[in-house]
C-alpha cells in the first residue's frame, strides 16, 4: 500500500488525445462511438467523391455522343 499511497494522481489535460463522441440511447445504453479516425475517413471520402464527380463531368462534357440521332421518318404533319 505504501507504493500506492506514495503516487499522487495529477489531473493533466492532454491535448494530443483528440475527441470521442459517445451516443447513448434512452435506456442509457451505449449505441455507438465516433472517434477522430471516423471524422478523417468521412472527410477523405467526401474529397474523393467530389474529385470523382468533377472528373466524371469533365469526361462527359468533352466526349462525343455515342450515336448521332437523326430522324429516320419525316414528321406526319408538315406546315408550310
C-alpha positions, 0 to 999 in steps of 0.5 A, spaced: 500 500 500 505 504 501 507 504 493 500 506 492 499 511 497 506 514 495 503 516 487 499 522 487 494 522 481 495 529 477 489 531 473 493 533 466 489 535 460 492 532 454 491 535 448 494 530 443 488 525 445 483 528 440 475 527 441 470 521 442 463 522 441 459 517 445 451 516 443 447 513 448 440 511 447 434 512 452 435 506 456 442 509 457 445 504 453 451 505 449 449 505 441 455 507 438 462 511 438 465 516 433 472 517 434 477 522 430 479 516 425 471 516 423 471 524 422 478 523 417 475 517 413 468 521 412 472 527 410 477 523 405 471 520 402 467 526 401 474 529 397 474 523 393 467 523 391 467 530 389 474 529 385 470 523 382 464 527 380 468 533 377 472 528 373 466 524 371 463 531 368 469 533 365 469 526 361 462 527 359 462 534 357 468 533 352 466 526 349 462 525 343 455 522 343 455 515 342 450 515 336 448 521 332 440 521 332 437 523 326 430 522 324 429 516 320 421 518 318 419 525 316 414 528 321 406 526 319 404 533 319 408 538 315 406 546 315 408 550 310 
